[in-house]
Amino acid sequence: MSGTVTGAHVLVYPFPYFSHIIPILDLTHRLLTRGLIITFVITPNDLSLLQPLLSIYPPSSLQSLVLSIPETIISKSHVLIAKIRATREHHYPALVHWFKSHPSPPVAIISDFLTGWTNDLAREVSVKRLVFSPTGAMYLSYSFSLWLDLPRNDNPDNVYTPIVFPNVPNSPIYPWWQLSFVYIGGKEGDPDWEMYRSMNMANRVSWGAVFNSVAELEGVYFDHLKQEMGHDRVWAVGPLRPIDDDVVGAMHRGRPSSLPPDEVTTWLDARELRSVVYVGFGSHMMLTRSQMDVLAAALEHSGVPFILSIRGPNGKEDGEIPDGFEDRVADRGLVIKGWAPQATILRHRATGAFLTHCGWNSLMEGLTAGLVMLTWPLAADQFTNAKLLVDQLGVGIRVSEGTEVIPEPTELAQLLIESLDENRPERVRAKELGKAALEAVKGGSSDKDLDELVKRLSELDNQPRS
């Protein structure tokens, strides 16, 4: 290729959700530091997230490809399904045209696991497709099994019917209600159901797979996926996060908040070592009114110092805290409405435990901070992630599950207190795994996998296209 940069050209395509864009941005940064040329597909609404990388890499290394999605997406089923369908309908023809008119088109596409249709795109333009998973290998193992084996509930009126996945390592068991909402809400022949299944099957037959995970955490599932996919092109390159002490590490990645980050840090500075419980449910999840009432009562009753991050109610009753709660806990509690500087909070010396919805980004941030995690999964991969934390890694304390399993406030208050106990085995294990995860990206297993990934992509650059 012409110019001063000689690495392979790769198209990186995230799914346009904030929690999916952030980890693939961090992957992009790492690929750029190893000399690859990246074209990054982004929507106009999310372009600001890419701007910090565009400001430090020359156009010969990094280009944006801005593709819009119509704002008026109407779906009878679910906004996620509508967005998956819309990205294919509006981006597929635009990308085919872009590939065929580009003087030096990419040799590969790295795309989010919610864009399985890019496997067809890659075949049409004669390049390789690698699926990027912003969640873990255990979840993808379960998801492949779900959509391949199609388990049935012979008693559909019972949402608690246990479903066993014998073909997945450790044979996880889930109650029926925790399976994919698309799977249990539809049936073969339904357009949404069939689209979601084809997406998962396309991911399974992709040329390669890249994970924001660590071999030391999910080794048995990476081995399983290599068997499932029929090759060894499965790479664990996490934890993907901003590189400390550089421009990318300092980039603004948040949204409007009721408190500036320095005020949050000042509040934490005044607390004792590992005395604070941080409570956060991610960028998409919001508790119901009844769930929030239980959580607030438990925080009030526990007496522990805490930071509670909540999304604004957005015109709904969901997500609102009870009247007077902030005043009653003002001496030891900090409530952040809107965006919270979560990574900064979790890494602070005063934070001792993390009550989390178990979204994968939160899980990785909590693990690398070496924190005990209280698990309250609400949807999607979060149930699998909670199983990983509690049953397999031994760093989690099970608190609640969706709206089906909600603890009593006194019970939850006791768990909050116990999570800060220095002698809990979960705390010891969390510190060990946190250290292992950080070492993985400091010359360890994840760095080696990233080097191998770059090597294989570079080899594609020297091969004729079929």
Secondary structure, 3 states (H helix, E strand, C coil): CCCCCCCCEEEEECCCCHHHHHHHHHHHHHHHHCCCEEEEEECHHHHHHHHHHHHHCCCCCEEEEECCCCCCCCCCCCHHHHHHHHHHHHHHHHHHHHHHHCCCCCCEEEEECCCCCHHHHHHHCCCEEEEEECCCHHHHHHHHHHHHHCCCCCCCCCCCCEEECCCCCCCCEEEHHHCCHHHHHCCCCCHHHHHHHHHHHHHHCCCEEEECCCHHHHHHHHHHHHHHHCCCCEEECCCCCCCCCCCCCCCCCCCCECCCHHHHHHHHHCCCCCCEEEEECCCCCCCCHHHHHHHHHHHHHHCCCEEEEECCCCCCCCCCCCCCHHHHCCCCEEEEEECCCHHHHHHCCCEEEEEECCCHHHHHHHHHCCCEEEECCCCCCHHHHHHHHHHHCCCEEECCECCCECCCHHHHHHHHHHHCCCCCHHHHHHHHHHHHHHHHCCCCHHHHHHHHHHHHHHHHHCCCCC
